[in-house]
Amino acid sequence: MQRIATLSLLSVALGSFSAGSGAQPGYLVQAGAAAQATHLLVVDKSAGELLIVDLESGDVTGRIAVGFEPHEVVALAAEDSPTGSPLAIVSLYGTGQQPGSELAVVDLLEGTVRRVALEPYGRPHGLAFIPGSAAVLVTVEADDTVLTVDYQRGEITAAWQVEARLPHLVVAAAEGDAAYASSIVGGAVTRLPLNGDEPESASVGAGAEGIAVTPDGAEVWVGSNEENELHVFSDRLTQLDVLPTCGVPIRVTSVGQELMAVTCMADNRVQLFDVDSHEVVVSIELPMPGGRPVGTLASADGSRLFVADTAHGRVYEIDVAAASVLRTFETGVEPDGLALIRLP
């Protein structure tokens, strides 16, 4: 009875979407273009590759070598790209013995890779496009800094030093006026006013990492890996709530207009929270025992959620309305960062 009630709440949250309606999933392009995405991009960290997965067939149709130890990826459809060709940008994080200091800009039609040097900054990780601009935000952990990079010209155009150590992930508000970065060691979230004002920070808890902004820009949700908590803030970082989660909530992802997904690496599951009530709507256990889910991405219409299992080399496609795994993609050795894109 509890599961039936839970799924009923989920259906309400998703509005008119119904898993049994026969409608095709709306894989909308991550950058916001009003067209269906055709492919899923997957970063394979160990292989140093960007994999291209055809969403119709489920097959890996391309592998592009991007560099040593890539971690995250964002993508632009052809109509949003300054080159007129669909692009992916990948952070080349490196390792402790061989730290990275570059971005890889990938032309997805030509399969070519152009490097953008970030020196003297090192360990680039989190990525986010600034809406309405030709710039990408990049966290650089070695310098406790967030950069703005003109990826077409290959130039760093701004740098923000954050107080808390190891800024890991970054998200931008839909209006493009602010961004938010989570810092693992500092256990904090920092608001970066993109108009040039000074950054502001708030305490989250040890291991702050997963981060997302609600679609209306009113709330920022940040996970604490070590305390198994989800901290909810206003857009100006006034704390609104603290929610218990499953183990190690390593990613927080906005799903449609009404839901927030929390991916728990230690418990091999995903929890869906209602944005308004801040309550857990449903908990979805991933199928392979011993999984380590990390990279997570929702389709823009919220009907699908993709979760990368780094332990088993798989990406799961979750039907959100049914709260179940729909398909499993075999995606290399260590899949992590994900993006959706429409390719010709």
C-alpha positions in Angstrom: 0.0 0.0 0.0 2.8 2.4 0.8 4.4 1.9 -2.7 1.0 2.6 -4.4 0.6 5.8 -2.4 4.1 6.9 -3.2 3.7 6.3 -6.9 0.4 8.2 -6.8 2.3 11.2 -5.4 4.9 10.9 -8.0 2.3 10.9 -10.8 0.9 14.1 -9.4 4.3 15.7 -9.3 4.9 14.9 -12.9 1.6 16.3 -14.1 0.2 14.7 -17.2 3.1 12.3 -18.0 2.1 8.6 -17.8 4.4 5.7 -18.2 1.5 3.6 -19.7 0.4 6.2 -22.2 2.6 5.0 -25.0 4.2 8.4 -25.4 7.8 8.6 -26.5 10.3 9.9 -23.9 11.2 13.5 -24.4 15.0 13.5 -24.3 15.4 17.3 -24.5 18.8 18.8 -25.1 20.7 19.7 -21.9 21.5 23.2 -23.0 17.8 24.0 -23.4 17.1 23.8 -27.2 13.5 22.9 -28.0 14.3 19.7 -29.8 14.6 16.1 -28.8 18.0 14.7 -27.9 19.1 11.6 -29.8 22.2 10.7 -27.9 23.6 10.3 -24.4 27.3 11.4 -23.8 29.2 9.4 -21.1 32.6 10.2 -19.8 34.7 7.0 -19.2 37.3 8.2 -16.7 39.6 5.2 -16.8 39.6 4.9 -20.5 40.0 8.7 -21.1 37.1 8.6 -23.6 33.8 10.3 -24.3 31.3 7.7 -25.3 28.3 8.4 -27.6 25.2 6.3 -26.9 22.3 6.2 -29.4 19.2 6.5 -27.3 17.0 4.7 -29.9 19.1 1.6 -30.1 20.9 1.8 -26.8 24.2 1.1 -28.5 27.5 2.9 -28.1 28.1 4.4 -31.6 31.2 6.4 -30.9 34.3 6.6 -28.7 36.4 9.8 -28.7 39.7 9.9 -26.8 39.6 13.2 -24.9 42.6 13.1 -22.6 43.9 11.7 -19.2 41.3 11.1 -16.5 38.3 13.1 -17.7 35.5 13.6 -15.2 32.6 15.9 -16.2 30.9 16.9 -19.5 28.4 19.5 -20.7 27.1 19.7 -24.3 25.7 22.2 -26.8 23.4 21.4 -29.7 24.4 22.7 -33.2 21.9 25.6 -33.0 23.4 26.8 -29.7 27.0 26.3 -30.7 29.3 29.2 -31.8 30.7 26.8 -34.5 27.4 25.6 -35.8 28.4 22.1 -34.9 27.3 20.2 -31.7 30.0 20.5 -29.1 30.9 18.8 -25.8 33.2 20.2 -23.2 35.0 17.8 -20.9 37.1 18.6 -17.8 40.5 16.8 -17.7 40.9 16.4 -13.9 43.9 14.0 -13.9 45.2 12.2 -10.8 47.3 12.9 -7.7 50.4 11.9 -9.6 49.4 13.6 -12.8 47.0 16.5 -12.2 45.2 18.0 -15.1 44.9 21.6 -16.2 42.9 21.5 -19.5 39.5 21.4 -20.9 38.7 19.2 -24.0 36.4 20.9 -26.5 34.9 18.1 -28.7 33.3 18.6 -32.1 30.8 15.7 -32.0 30.3 15.6 -35.8 34.0 15.6 -36.8 35.2 13.7 -33.7 38.0 16.2 -33.2 39.3 17.5 -29.9 40.7 20.9 -29.1 42.4 21.6 -25.8 41.9 24.8 -23.7 44.8 25.4 -21.3 43.9 26.6 -17.8 47.4 27.0 -16.4 48.4 28.0 -13.8 45.1 26.6 -12.5 44.9 22.9 -11.9 42.4 20.0 -11.3 39.4 21.2 -13.3 36.3 19.3 -12.4 32.8 20.8 -12.3 31.3 22.4 -15.4 28.2 24.6 -16.1 27.2 26.8 -19.0 26.3 30.4 -18.2 22.9 30.9 -19.8 22.8 33.5 -22.6 26.6 33.5 -23.0 29.5 31.7 -24.7 31.2 30.9 -21.5 31.5 27.9 -19.2 32.1 27.8 -15.4 34.8 25.5 -14.2 35.8 24.5 -10.7 39.6 24.1 -10.2 40.2 22.3 -7.0 43.9 22.8 -6.7 43.4 26.6 -6.4 40.0 26.7 -4.6 38.8 28.8 -7.5 35.9 28.9 -10.0 36.8 30.1 -13.5 34.8 31.6 -16.3 36.2 30.3 -19.6 35.5 31.5 -23.1 35.7 28.0 -24.6 35.7 29.3 -28.2 38.6 31.7 -27.8 40.3 29.5 -25.2 40.6 32.3 -22.7 40.0 32.6 -18.9 37.8 35.7 -18.5 37.1 35.7 -14.7 38.2 33.9 -11.6 36.6 33.7 -8.1 38.5 32.5 -5.1 36.2 30.6 -2.7 36.8 30.5 1.0 36.1 26.8 1.4 38.5 24.2 0.1 38.1 22.0 -3.0 35.2 23.4 -4.9 34.0 20.4 -6.8 30.7 21.0 -8.6 29.1 24.2 -10.0 25.6 25.1 -11.2 24.2 28.2 -12.8 20.9 29.9 -12.1 18.6 29.9 -15.1 18.7 33.7 -15.4 22.5 33.6 -15.7 22.9 36.1 -12.9 24.5 33.8 -10.3 26.2 30.4 -9.9 26.7 28.1 -6.9 29.7 25.9 -6.1 30.0 23.1 -3.5 33.3 22.6 -1.6 34.1 19.1 -0.4 36.7 19.8 2.3 35.3 23.2 3.4 31.8 21.7 3.7 30.2 24.8 2.2 28.3 26.3 -0.7 29.4 29.5 -2.3 27.2 31.9 -4.3 29.0 33.6 -7.2 27.3 36.8 -8.4 28.2 36.8 -12.1 27.7 40.6 -12.2 31.0 41.2 -10.3 29.9 41.4 -6.7 31.7 39.5 -3.9 31.0 35.8 -3.4 29.0 34.7 -0.3 29.2 31.3 1.4 27.1 29.2 3.8 28.0 26.1 5.8 26.6 22.7 4.5 28.4 19.9 6.3 31.4 17.7 5.7 31.8 16.4 2.1 29.6 19.0 0.4 29.4 17.9 -3.2 26.1 17.2 -5.0 24.3 20.5 -5.9 21.3 21.7 -7.9 19.1 24.7 -8.3 15.3 24.5 -8.6 14.0 25.4 -12.0 12.5 28.7 -10.7 15.9 29.6 -9.1 14.4 30.1 -5.7 16.2 27.2 -3.9 19.7 25.6 -3.9 19.9 22.0 -2.7 23.3 20.7 -1.6 24.3 17.2 -0.3 26.6 16.4 2.6 28.4 13.1 1.8 29.7 12.5 5.3 26.6 13.5 7.3 24.0 11.9 4.9 22.1 15.1 4.7 20.5 17.4 2.1 20.7 21.2 2.9 18.1 23.4 1.3 18.9 27.1 0.9 17.2 30.2 -0.6 18.9 31.7 -3.6 20.8 34.1 -1.3 21.9 31.1 0.9 19.5 31.5 3.8 19.1 27.9 5.1 15.5 26.7 4.8 15.7 23.0 5.7 18.0 20.0 6.5 16.8 16.6 5.2 18.1 13.1 6.0 19.1 11.0 3.0 20.4 7.6 2.2 24.2 6.9 2.4 26.6 9.4 0.7 24.3 11.6 -1.3 27.0 12.3 -3.9 24.8 13.9 -6.6 21.7 16.2 -6.5 19.8 16.6 -9.7 16.7 18.7 -10.6 14.1 16.4 -12.3 11.4 18.3 -14.1 9.6 21.1 -12.3 8.6 19.3 -9.1 11.3 16.8 -8.1 14.9 16.6 -6.9 16.9 13.4 -7.2 19.5 12.4 -4.7 22.0 9.7 -5.8 23.4 7.8 -2.8 26.7 6.1 -3.7 27.0 4.0 -0.5 23.4 2.7 -0.7 23.3 2.1 -4.5 20.0 3.9 -4.8 18.3 7.1 -5.8 15.8 9.1 -3.7 13.3 11.5 -5.3 12.2 14.5 -3.1 9.2 16.7 -3.7 10.5 20.3 -4.2 7.6 21.9 -2.4 7.2 19.7 0.6 10.9 18.6 0.9 9.6 15.1 1.5 10.9 11.8 0.0 8.5 10.7 -2.7 10.1 7.4 -3.6 13.4 5.5 -3.3 14.7 3.5 -6.2 17.2 0.7 -5.7 19.6 0.2 -8.5 19.8 -3.4 -9.9 23.5 -4.4 -9.6 24.7 -5.2 -6.0 27.8 -3.3 -5.0 27.2 -0.4 -7.3 28.7 3.0 -7.0 26.3 5.4 -8.6 27.8 8.9 -9.2 27.1 10.9 -12.4 23.3 11.7 -12.7 21.3 13.5 -15.4 17.6 14.1 -16.0 15.9 14.7 -19.3 14.7 18.2 -19.5 11.0 17.1 -19.3 11.8 15.1 -16.2 10.5 11.8 -17.6 13.8 10.0 -17.5 16.8 10.0 -15.1 20.2 8.6 -16.1 22.6 7.3 -13.5 26.2 6.2 -14.1 27.4 3.2 -12.0 31.2 3.6 -11.9 31.7 0.1 -10.3 30.0 -1.9 -13.0 30.6 0.2 -16.2 26.9 0.9 -16.7 24.4 3.7 -17.1 20.9 3.1 -15.9 17.9 4.8 -17.6 15.1 5.3 -15.0 11.5 5.8 -15.9 10.7 8.4 -13.3 6.9 8.0 -13.3 7.2 4.2 -12.8 10.1 4.6 -10.4 11.9 1.7 -12.1 15.0 1.0 -14.2 13.9 0.9 -17.9 17.2 0.1 -19.6 20.8 -0.5 -18.9 23.6 0.7 -21.2 27.1 -0.9 -21.1 29.3 2.1 -21.1 33.0 1.3 -20.7 35.1 0.9 -17.6 34.3 3.8 -15.3 31.4 6.0 -16.5 30.7 9.2 -14.6 29.8 12.6 -16.2 26.7 12.6 -18.5 25.1 14.9 -21.0 22.3 14.8 -23.5 22.6 16.0 -27.1 20.8 16.0 -30.4 23.0 14.9 -33.3 22.1 14.9 -37.0 
